[in-house]
Amino acid sequence: MFLNSLVGRLPLPSRAVQKGVGIAAIVAQAGIGVTGSVVRVTGSGLGCRTWPECQPGSMVPVQHAEYHQFTQWIEFSNRMLTGLVIAVAAIAVITAWRVKLDRPDRRRLLALAWTMPGGVVLQAVVGGMTVLAKLEWWTVAIHFLVSTPLIWLAVLLLHAFLEGDEPARWLVPPLGHKLLVTLVVALWAILIAGTTVTGAGPHGGDPETHRLDAPIETLATIHGAFLVCYLLVLVMFGLTLLRAGAPKRLWWRYSLVWVVALAQGVLGSVQYALGVPEALVSFHVLGSALVIIATAALWCGSRDRGAAAPAGAEERELTAA
């Protein structure tokens, strides 16, 4: 196959390169969500009022009586950042592909890598629908929610680069595994509830966009209640770790989830008390991404897939030794 031959000419990436590509995928998937929130809070969501063009007949911002050029460039810049995310996704696929050519059993790694460009394409389509729908609150919610599993998958991709492909051996008892699943469900419940709060809030991406007609106080209470449920499940999971004598590295990840989740809860409360200032909205979106990353890292740290085979120069050094 021509593509296999082409990719096979590339040097086998070292463990450090694979790790760097995995981290870049996480940063790219999380970062595009944060920059999207900047577009929303600055009211620039319809700065480019068509898609894939910015303005009718032009792919780039142009002088327009109804649309300030500043808002056009904010929205256009966010669209251009998608190109960077695509580049990172392509590098992830090529890196995983090259590894698989050397280790044919690494099919899971390549499959995870392909979710990156696939997710970007899906996000681009949903983003276009969001613009064409004039930023209806539910389309913005879907646009954000589509990005959340991509962040999770990017974390799994990073771990796939660094671990083997043996069947997962859970380091926690069956109850701990069930609690982890419940924790993930609670996490996405928090995220979904958060989009309804945003939908009823003051930042819709454009002054003319429709907002969710529901009491924001009630929606915020529901959002906070899901966070409490998440933390309660996290407490119970910690008790199972204690009884199972979990390894130190797993405790580190567990502690990180607590730090990030509590910081996000405090930030959300402050944001609500201050009347949802623009800057704190973007920090809250960043916090959401960090909670996803920390929870996904806890999930990955709770099971063992064996050690990854050494690559390139590392393997030659081990053979010589």
Secondary structure as the mmCIF struct_conf table of DSSP 4:
data_model
#
loop_
_struct_conf.conf_type_id
_struct_conf.id
_struct_conf.beg_label_comp_id
_struct_conf.beg_label_asym_id
_struct_conf.beg_label_seq_id
_struct_conf.end_label_comp_id
_struct_conf.end_label_asym_id
_struct_conf.end_label_seq_id
HELX_RH_AL_P HELX_RH_AL_P1 PHE A 2 GLY A 8
TURN_TY1_P TURN_TY1_P1 ARG A 9 ARG A 9
BEND BEND1 LEU A 10 LEU A 10
HELX_LH_PP_P HELX_LH_PP_P1 PRO A 11 SER A 14
HELX_RH_AL_P HELX_RH_AL_P2 ARG A 15 VAL A 41
TURN_TY1_P TURN_TY1_P2 THR A 42 GLY A 43
TURN_TY1_P TURN_TY1_P3 GLY A 45 LEU A 46
BEND BEND2 GLY A 47 CYS A 48
BEND BEND3 THR A 50 CYS A 54
STRN STRN1 GLN A 55 GLN A 55
TURN_TY1_P TURN_TY1_P4 PRO A 56 GLY A 57
STRN STRN2 SER A 58 SER A 58
BEND BEND4 MET A 59 VAL A 60
BEND BEND5 ALA A 65 TYR A 67
HELX_RH_AL_P HELX_RH_AL_P3 GLN A 69 ASP A 102
TURN_TY1_P TURN_TY1_P5 PRO A 104 ASP A 105
HELX_RH_AL_P HELX_RH_AL_P4 ARG A 107 LEU A 132
TURN_TY1_P TURN_TY1_P6 ALA A 133 LEU A 135
HELX_RH_AL_P HELX_RH_AL_P5 TRP A 137 LEU A 162
STRN STRN3 GLU A 163 GLU A 163
BEND BEND6 GLU A 166 GLU A 166
HELX_LH_PP_P HELX_LH_PP_P2 PRO A 167 ALA A 168
STRN STRN4 ARG A 169 TRP A 170
BEND BEND7 LEU A 171 VAL A 172
HELX_RH_AL_P HELX_RH_AL_P6 PRO A 174 ALA A 200
BEND BEND8 GLY A 201 PRO A 202
BEND BEND9 GLY A 205 ASP A 206
TURN_TY1_P TURN_TY1_P7 PRO A 207 GLU A 208
BEND BEND10 THR A 209 THR A 209
BEND BEND11 ALA A 214 ALA A 214
HELX_RH_AL_P HELX_RH_AL_P7 ILE A 216 ALA A 244
TURN_TY1_P TURN_TY1_P8 GLY A 245 GLY A 245
HELX_RH_AL_P HELX_RH_AL_P8 LYS A 248 ALA A 273
TURN_TY1_P TURN_TY1_P9 LEU A 274 GLY A 275
HELX_RH_AL_P HELX_RH_AL_P9 GLU A 278 GLY A 301
TURN_TY1_P TURN_TY1_P10 SER A 302 SER A 302
STRN STRN5 ARG A 303 ASP A 304
STRN STRN6 ALA A 307 ALA A 307
HELX_LH_PP_P HELX_LH_PP_P3 ALA A 308 PRO A 310
TURN_TY1_P TURN_TY1_P11 GLY A 312 GLY A 312
HELX_RH_AL_P HELX_RH_AL_P10 ALA A 313 ALA A 320
#
